[in-house]
Amino acid sequence: MTQTCLESEFIYNESQLILVCGDYMRRILLSEQEIQIAAEQYGTPLYLYNLDKIGLQYTKLQQHLPSNFRIFYALKANSSLSICQKLAQLACGADISSVGEFTAALKAGFRADQLVFTGPGKTNAELAASLEAGIGLIALESVNEAQRLNDLAGRYSKKQNVLVRINPSYRTDQSCEVQQQRGNFGSSKGQGGESSTLVQTLGSSASKFGIDQASATEGIATIDSLPNLSLKGIHIFTESNVLNYRQLLASWSNTINIANRLNDKGYPISMLDFGGGIGIPFNPVDDEFDIESFGQELQPLFGNNRYPYQCIVEIGRYLVGESGCYITEVVDIKQSQGQKFIILDGGVHQLLRLSMKSANKYMEVLGRNGNNTQKATLAGKLPAPLDILVEDVSVPEDIAIGDRLVIYNCGSYGFNYSLTNFALHNYPAEVAYEDGIMGIIRAKGNVEDFFINQNLGFVTKTGASATAVF
C-alpha cells in the first residue's frame, strides 16, 4: 500500500482537536494542502477519510452517553473495510442488514456475537447463515419473520436472542417520514432551545418496518411464546440526522414509555435499541448536536425509571459522516439560458443525495478562496438529467477547468449509496488518513469490474455480422 507522510498544525480547544486552516475550522480535520496531495497522488474523483476524526466521534459518544449504553456501528452508512476495522478496534458492535454486510463486519474484525441483524425482508437463507455464525441479536420485523426464525433455530438446536421492532404511533417532527415529505434532512429549523413535541403522522405512520404499536402487545405475546427464541427487548427507530437534541430525547423517551408499558403487562423487556438519529451539520454555520446535554438529560430517564434497561444505539452518520470528503475535478464550464453549469468528473453515480441535495453546498474550490462569487449548478458527466449534485451554489468567479472541488461530510451514505453502475464509469478510489499517514484503502476501479460474473456464451451466433455505418 502506498502511503504518504503528512503533518498538520493542530490546536486543542475545550478538549476537542480542531484544525486551523486559513479562515476555516474544518470538521474533517484535514487541511487544503492534504486534500490537494491526495487528489494529485490518487486522482479524482476520490473519497478521502480521516480515521482520527472517527476516533474522536466515538470517544464523544462513549463519554457522554449513559453507562448502560453500547455503541453499534451501522454498516449501511459506510461499509469500507478499513473504516469498519477502525470501529471494530474501538470496541463497537455492528448493525448489519444483509449477508454482504455480515461478511464485511466479520472481515473487518467484528465477532458474530457483536452483531445485530436489522431490517425487513430477511430471507430464510440469511436467517440460517446468522444462526450458523452465532449472531448476537436479530431484530424481528414481523410475526411471520419470528415464526420462520423459530423454525430454523429449532433445526439448529439453538435459542436465538431477539428484539422486536415496533412501528410507533407517534413521531417527532424530525422523523424520517416527515423529513422525506419535506425534503430537508438535517435542517437546523427548531434548534434554538425550544422544547420538542411528539406529533402524530397519521398519513405516513404505515410502514414496512416493524409491528404497529397498536398490535405490538399481541405480536410480542406470540413471539415470546415461541420456544426457540429468547425475547430480550424492542427496537424503535424513526429519527434521522437530528441536530436538536431535544427532538431525539422526545423520541427516545417515547420508546422508554412503550417498553415500560410492555413490562407492566409482564413481557420481559430488558433491552432497548434506539436505532440512530444523532445528526451532523451539512453546512459550516449550524451548531453540532449537543451530545453533552443530550447525555446529561438521558441519565435521569433511566435513573428514575421503574425498570432497568441495557441500551443499544446504531450510529452511522455521526461516527463517520464528518470524517470524509468527496474530491472531484472541473472538466467543463458552460452557460445555458443564463445559468452557469460546472461539469465535474464526478456525479450522482458516486455521490447520490436525492433528499439532501443541498448538503452538497458544503463545499469549496481548492486554492480559490476569494470573496467574489457567483451562483452555479454543479453537474456530473452522466448522460441523464438526474445527474445534478446541487443547484444555486456559490462558486468563485474565477473558477476554471482543472480546478478541484471538495464536498465535505461525505463519510456516510456516499460510495455505497450511489448509482455506481450507471454509464459504467470507474469506481472512485478511497483513501484514508490516520496519525499523519495517508494510504489507499480501496483502489480505483477499472472497466473490467463491470463484466465480472457476466456470461457471453449464452448468445448463439446467427446470420451474418452487421457492419456499422457512420
VEXTORPA-87264 format. One record per residue (C-alpha): residue number from 1; chain; x negated, y negated, z. Coordinates in steps of 0.02 Angstrom, whole numbers. Each point is the difference from the previous one (the first is absolute). Example, Ala and Ser with C-alpha at 12.3 -4.5 7.8 and 13.67 -1.06 7.14 Angstrom:
REM VEXTORPA-87264
MIKE seq mol u v w
MIKE 1 A -615 225 390
MIKE 2 A -69 -172 -33
***
This chain:
REM VEXTORPA-87264
MIKE seq mol u v w
MIKE 1 A 0 0 0
MIKE 2 A -69 -169 -49
MIKE 3 A -6 -119 148
MIKE 4 A -39 -184 16
MIKE 5 A -63 -81 160
MIKE 6 A 86 -164 40
MIKE 7 A -8 -125 140
MIKE 8 A 129 -129 52
MIKE 9 A 7 -136 129
MIKE 10 A 130 42 133
MIKE 11 A 62 -93 152
MIKE 12 A 102 59 149
MIKE 13 A 160 -93 37
MIKE 14 A 110 57 144
MIKE 15 A -75 175 -8
MIKE 16 A 50 21 -183
MIKE 17 A -127 11 -140
MIKE 18 A 31 -132 -133
MIKE 19 A -103 -40 -153
MIKE 20 A -31 -182 -41
MIKE 21 A -18 -33 -186
MIKE 22 A 14 -180 -59
MIKE 23 A 172 -66 47
MIKE 24 A 73 174 21
MIKE 25 A 13 120 146
MIKE 26 A 42 157 -96
MIKE 27 A 97 137 83
MIKE 28 A -91 124 -112
MIKE 29 A -166 -48 85
MIKE 30 A -96 4 -164
MIKE 31 A -86 -149 -81
MIKE 32 A 22 -61 -177
MIKE 33 A -180 52 -34
MIKE 34 A 33 178 58
MIKE 35 A 157 11 -107
MIKE 36 A -97 -64 -152
MIKE 37 A -139 127 30
MIKE 38 A 128 142 3
MIKE 39 A 80 -60 -162
MIKE 40 A -169 -14 -88
MIKE 41 A -61 169 59
MIKE 42 A 159 103 -23
MIKE 43 A 97 -97 -131
MIKE 44 A 180 -56 -2
MIKE 45 A 140 36 34
MIKE 46 A -57 55 172
MIKE 47 A 67 35 174
MIKE 48 A -117 -53 140
MIKE 49 A 31 48 182
MIKE 50 A -84 -54 161
MIKE 51 A 4 148 119
MIKE 52 A -60 -111 143
MIKE 53 A 166 -94 -12
MIKE 54 A 94 164 17
MIKE 55 A -94 35 160
MIKE 56 A 47 -172 68
MIKE 57 A 184 26 -39
MIKE 58 A 1 171 83
MIKE 59 A -85 -72 155
MIKE 60 A 131 -138 14
MIKE 61 A 141 128 -6
MIKE 62 A -85 113 125
MIKE 63 A -33 -143 121
MIKE 64 A 173 -77 -2
MIKE 65 A 125 142 -24
MIKE 66 A 55 84 163
MIKE 67 A -97 152 58
MIKE 68 A 142 119 -47
MIKE 69 A -25 -40 -185
MIKE 70 A -100 97 -126
MIKE 71 A -49 -73 -170
MIKE 72 A 30 101 -158
MIKE 73 A -67 -62 -167
MIKE 74 A 131 1 -140
MIKE 75 A -92 71 -150
MIKE 76 A 130 -70 -121
MIKE 77 A -81 -171 27
MIKE 78 A -168 58 -69
MIKE 79 A -53 181 -17
MIKE 80 A -180 -33 -55
MIKE 81 A -103 133 88
MIKE 82 A -130 -118 72
MIKE 83 A 131 -112 76
MIKE 84 A 89 151 73
MIKE 85 A -166 64 67
MIKE 86 A -34 -166 85
MIKE 87 A 167 12 91
MIKE 88 A -24 183 44
MIKE 89 A -165 -48 81
MIKE 90 A 91 -133 100
MIKE 91 A 109 139 74
MIKE 92 A 161 -44 -93
MIKE 93 A 130 129 -37
MIKE 94 A 71 0 -177
MIKE 95 A 174 -19 -75
MIKE 96 A 17 99 -161
MIKE 97 A 147 24 -119
MIKE 98 A -60 125 -129
MIKE 99 A -116 149 -21
MIKE 100 A -117 -116 -94
MIKE 101 A -12 -117 150
MIKE 102 A -13 152 115
MIKE 103 A -151 59 -101
MIKE 104 A -77 -174 -2
MIKE 105 A 18 -14 189
MIKE 106 A -85 168 29
MIKE 107 A -141 -43 -122
MIKE 108 A -28 -165 90
MIKE 109 A -21 83 170
MIKE 110 A 171 -2 82
MIKE 111 A 52 164 82
MIKE 112 A 167 76 -46
MIKE 113 A 62 -21 179
MIKE 114 A -32 -188 -15
MIKE 115 A 125 -17 -142
MIKE 116 A 184 -45 -8
MIKE 117 A 92 44 -162
MIKE 118 A 132 -132 -37
MIKE 119 A 114 -42 -146
MIKE 120 A 153 73 -86
MIKE 121 A 9 143 -122
MIKE 122 A -128 118 76
MIKE 123 A 0 161 -102
MIKE 124 A -12 174 72
MIKE 125 A -175 13 -73
MIKE 126 A -53 -160 90
MIKE 127 A 77 57 164
MIKE 128 A -82 172 -15
MIKE 129 A -170 -79 -34
MIKE 130 A 22 -110 153
MIKE 131 A 42 150 109
MIKE 132 A -147 101 -66
MIKE 133 A -120 -143 37
MIKE 134 A 67 -28 175
MIKE 135 A 65 -178 -22
MIKE 136 A 32 -97 158
MIKE 137 A 172 -74 -35
MIKE 138 A 131 1 -137
MIKE 139 A 128 -141 -6
MIKE 140 A 164 74 -60
MIKE 141 A 112 -102 -114
MIKE 142 A 157 108 3
MIKE 143 A 82 150 80
MIKE 144 A -26 97 -162
MIKE 145 A -186 -35 7
MIKE 146 A -2 57 182
MIKE 147 A 87 163 -42
MIKE 148 A -122 36 -142
MIKE 149 A -149 -37 113
MIKE 150 A 73 110 137
MIKE 151 A 16 148 -121
MIKE 152 A -178 -23 -61
MIKE 153 A -71 -19 175
MIKE 154 A 85 164 46
MIKE 155 A -90 89 -142
MIKE 156 A -165 -69 64
MIKE 157 A 44 43 181
MIKE 158 A -27 -182 48
MIKE 159 A 95 -129 100
MIKE 160 A -26 -167 -86
MIKE 161 A 2 -167 91
MIKE 162 A 119 -121 -86
MIKE 163 A 68 -175 5
MIKE 164 A 170 -49 -71
MIKE 165 A 8 -156 -106
MIKE 166 A 152 -108 35
MIKE 167 A 72 -130 -117
MIKE 168 A 55 -134 125
MIKE 169 A 160 -99 -17
MIKE 170 A -90 -164 33
MIKE 171 A -149 -86 -79
MIKE 172 A -93 -160 34
MIKE 173 A 1 -128 -138
MIKE 174 A -176 60 -46
MIKE 175 A 56 178 -39
MIKE 176 A -61 81 -161
MIKE 177 A 173 0 -79
MIKE 178 A 36 -183 40
MIKE 179 A -170 -56 -62
MIKE 180 A 17 99 -162
MIKE 181 A 163 -91 -35
MIKE 182 A -85 -167 32
MIKE 183 A -165 44 -85
MIKE 184 A -101 -88 136
MIKE 185 A -107 131 87
MIKE 186 A -117 -79 126
MIKE 187 A 92 -165 8
MIKE 188 A -46 -113 144
MIKE 189 A 180 -57 16
MIKE 190 A 58 24 177
MIKE 191 A -170 -17 82
MIKE 192 A 5 -154 113
MIKE 193 A 40 85 164
MIKE 194 A 187 20 -22
MIKE 195 A 76 160 66
MIKE 196 A 46 139 -120
MIKE 197 A 170 79 -12
MIKE 198 A 57 166 -68
MIKE 199 A 110 -14 -154
MIKE 200 A 113 136 -68
MIKE 201 A -34 37 -183
MIKE 202 A 165 81 -47
MIKE 203 A -34 -12 -187
MIKE 204 A -171 83 7
MIKE 205 A 3 108 156
MIKE 206 A 24 156 -107
MIKE 207 A -171 77 -22
MIKE 208 A -90 150 -70
MIKE 209 A -101 -2 162
MIKE 210 A 53 93 156
MIKE 211 A 164 45 82
MIKE 212 A 124 -143 22
MIKE 213 A 9 -62 179
MIKE 214 A 187 30 3
MIKE 215 A -28 187 -25
MIKE 216 A -170 13 85
MIKE 217 A 64 84 160
MIKE 218 A 84 138 -99
MIKE 219 A -152 23 -112
MIKE 220 A -122 4 145
MIKE 221 A 109 126 92
MIKE 222 A -13 116 -151
MIKE 223 A -188 -25 -19
MIKE 224 A -31 23 187
MIKE 225 A 89 169 -9
MIKE 226 A -114 69 -137
MIKE 227 A -114 130 82
MIKE 228 A -158 -31 -100
MIKE 229 A -3 -188 21
MIKE 230 A -52 -100 152
MIKE 231 A 85 -170 4
MIKE 232 A -122 -131 65
MIKE 233 A 77 -166 -46
MIKE 234 A 68 -119 -130
MIKE 235 A -71 -101 -143
MIKE 236 A 75 -169 -49
MIKE 237 A -85 -112 -127
MIKE 238 A 89 -145 -85
MIKE 239 A -116 -152 6
MIKE 240 A -135 -50 -125
MIKE 241 A -140 -128 12
MIKE 242 A 74 -98 146
MIKE 243 A -99 -153 53
MIKE 244 A 114 -58 142
MIKE 245 A -35 124 139
MIKE 246 A 170 -33 80
MIKE 247 A 84 73 -154
MIKE 248 A -94 163 22
MIKE 249 A 28 -2 188
MIKE 250 A 188 -8 -31
MIKE 251 A -8 149 -117
MIKE 252 A -108 105 116
MIKE 253 A 112 -44 148
MIKE 254 A 147 67 -99
MIKE 255 A -96 164 -28
MIKE 256 A -31 17 188
MIKE 257 A 184 -28 35
MIKE 258 A 50 135 -124
MIKE 259 A -123 122 80
MIKE 260 A 66 -43 174
MIKE 261 A 179 38 -52
MIKE 262 A -54 167 -73
MIKE 263 A -91 42 162
MIKE 264 A 155 -50 98
MIKE 265 A 93 135 -98
MIKE 266 A -129 131 47
MIKE 267 A -109 8 -155
MIKE 268 A -188 15 35
MIKE 269 A -65 -158 -83
MIKE 270 A -177 -32 63
MIKE 271 A -84 -72 -155
MIKE 272 A 41 -155 -103
MIKE 273 A -69 -31 -174
MIKE 274 A 26 -184 -42
MIKE 275 A -72 12 -175
MIKE 276 A -93 -159 -45
MIKE 277 A 52 -177 -39
MIKE 278 A -143 -104 71
MIKE 279 A -38 -124 -138
MIKE 280 A -142 -100 -74
MIKE 281 A 12 -173 -81
MIKE 282 A -12 -6 -189
MIKE 283 A -56 -181 -5
MIKE 284 A -135 -102 88
MIKE 285 A 118 -102 110
MIKE 286 A 119 118 92
MIKE 287 A -47 53 175
MIKE 288 A -50 180 29
MIKE 289 A 116 119 91
MIKE 290 A -19 -36 186
MIKE 291 A -53 174 53
MIKE 292 A -51 -60 174
MIKE 293 A 172 -72 43
MIKE 294 A 83 149 -83
MIKE 295 A -96 121 110
MIKE 296 A 36 -101 156
MIKE 297 A 187 -1 -32
MIKE 298 A 2 185 -43
MIKE 299 A -71 48 169
MIKE 300 A 155 -35 106
MIKE 301 A 112 89 -126
MIKE 302 A -84 161 54
MIKE 303 A -49 -45 178
MIKE 304 A 181 -38 46
MIKE 305 A 80 137 -105
MIKE 306 A 91 146 80
MIKE 307 A -85 127 -114
MIKE 308 A -186 18 -39
MIKE 309 A -53 7 -182
MIKE 310 A -155 38 -100
MIKE 311 A -2 -111 -153
MIKE 312 A -66 7 -177
MIKE 313 A -28 -144 -121
MIKE 314 A -31 38 -184
MIKE 315 A -107 -147 -53
MIKE 316 A -61 -28 -177
MIKE 317 A 2 -180 -61
MIKE 318 A -58 -75 166
MIKE 319 A -151 115 9
MIKE 320 A -63 -11 -179
MIKE 321 A 92 -138 -94
MIKE 322 A -113 -145 45
MIKE 323 A -157 105 -25
MIKE 324 A 17 7 -189
MIKE 325 A -1 -114 -150
MIKE 326 A 28 26 -186
MIKE 327 A -126 -79 -119
MIKE 328 A 43 -30 -181
MIKE 329 A -74 -101 -144
MIKE 330 A 78 -130 -114
MIKE 331 A -2 67 -180
MIKE 332 A 111 -130 -84
MIKE 333 A 86 -166 32
MIKE 334 A 150 -56 -104
MIKE 335 A 151 -114 -4
MIKE 336 A 179 49 -38
MIKE 337 A 137 -133 -6
MIKE 338 A -100 -111 116
MIKE 339 A -38 139 124
MIKE 340 A -180 52 34
MIKE 341 A -38 187 4
MIKE 342 A -159 72 76
MIKE 343 A -24 173 -74
MIKE 344 A -99 118 112
MIKE 345 A -87 167 -24
MIKE 346 A 106 65 144
MIKE 347 A 188 4 22
MIKE 348 A 149 90 74
MIKE 349 A -72 168 -55
MIKE 350 A -121 -26 145
MIKE 351 A 91 -124 114
MIKE 352 A 190 15 -4
MIKE 353 A 96 -110 121
MIKE 354 A 177 -9 -67
MIKE 355 A 83 -74 156
MIKE 356 A -160 -85 61
MIKE 357 A -58 -85 -158
MIKE 358 A -29 -164 93
MIKE 359 A -133 89 105
MIKE 360 A -113 -12 -153
MIKE 361 A -9 -188 27
MIKE 362 A -120 40 143
MIKE 363 A -147 -9 -120
MIKE 364 A -140 -109 -63
MIKE 365 A -114 -14 -150
MIKE 366 A -177 39 55
MIKE 367 A -121 -144 -18
MIKE 368 A 134 -129 -37
MIKE 369 A 61 -80 160
MIKE 370 A 33 -176 -64
MIKE 371 A 152 -103 48
MIKE 372 A 74 -19 -175
MIKE 373 A 124 139 -35
MIKE 374 A 140 41 -121
MIKE 375 A 143 125 -1
MIKE 376 A -17 160 -100
MIKE 377 A 64 178 -18
MIKE 378 A -119 144 36
MIKE 379 A 33 143 -122
MIKE 380 A -82 166 -36
MIKE 381 A -46 85 -163
MIKE 382 A 141 128 -10
MIKE 383 A 115 -4 -153
MIKE 384 A 151 -30 112
MIKE 385 A 89 -156 67
MIKE 386 A -1 80 173
MIKE 387 A -188 -32 11
MIKE 388 A 8 -167 90
MIKE 389 A -97 -9 163
MIKE 390 A 72 -168 52
MIKE 391 A 78 -157 -74
MIKE 392 A -25 -182 50
MIKE 393 A -165 23 89
MIKE 394 A -129 -139 20
MIKE 395 A -164 31 -91
MIKE 396 A -149 -116 -29
MIKE 397 A 17 -113 -152
MIKE 398 A -170 57 -61
MIKE 399 A 38 188 9
MIKE 400 A -86 87 -145
MIKE 401 A -10 168 -88
MIKE 402 A -122 109 96
MIKE 403 A 46 -72 170
MIKE 404 A 37 125 137
MIKE 405 A 157 -11 102
MIKE 406 A 21 82 171
MIKE 407 A 170 41 75
MIKE 408 A -6 25 188
MIKE 409 A 91 122 115
MIKE 410 A 4 143 -126
MIKE 411 A -64 136 116
MIKE 412 A 174 76 13
MIKE 413 A 125 47 -136
MIKE 414 A -124 -39 -138
MIKE 415 A -95 137 -92
MIKE 416 A 122 142 39
MIKE 417 A 159 -104 -14
MIKE 418 A -16 -54 -181
MIKE 419 A 33 53 -181
MIKE 420 A -173 77 -21
MIKE 421 A 43 104 -155
MIKE 422 A 89 -136 -98
MIKE 423 A -94 -37 -164
MIKE 424 A -143 115 57
MIKE 425 A -117 -133 65
MIKE 426 A -142 68 108
MIKE 427 A 27 9 187
MIKE 428 A -92 -136 97
MIKE 429 A -148 43 109
MIKE 430 A 16 -14 189
MIKE 431 A -145 -70 100
MIKE 432 A -20 -11 189
MIKE 433 A -101 -111 115
MIKE 434 A -53 52 175
MIKE 435 A -138 -60 117
MIKE 436 A -86 -102 -135
MIKE 437 A 1 140 -129
MIKE 438 A 106 5 -158
MIKE 439 A 30 159 -100
MIKE 440 A 119 79 -122
MIKE 441 A 133 115 75
MIKE 442 A 95 39 -160
MIKE 443 A -86 -11 -169
MIKE 444 A 83 -96 -140
MIKE 445 A 110 114 -104
MIKE 446 A -32 49 -179
MIKE 447 A 113 36 -146
MIKE 448 A -12 189 21
MIKE 449 A 87 -11 170
MIKE 450 A 167 -18 -87
MIKE 451 A -14 166 -93
MIKE 452 A -40 115 146
MIKE 453 A 125 145 5
MIKE 454 A 76 -44 -169
MIKE 455 A 12 138 -130
MIKE 456 A -13 -30 -187
MIKE 457 A 18 185 -40
MIKE 458 A 190 -3 9
MIKE 459 A 25 -93 -165
MIKE 460 A -10 113 -154
MIKE 461 A -75 -76 -156
MIKE 462 A 126 -1 -142
MIKE 463 A -8 -79 -173
MIKE 464 A -129 -119 -68
MIKE 465 A -86 -130 107
MIKE 466 A 71 -174 -16
MIKE 467 A -111 -142 -57
MIKE 468 A 16 -168 86
MIKE 469 A 9 -151 -114
MIKE 470 A -36 -177 57
***
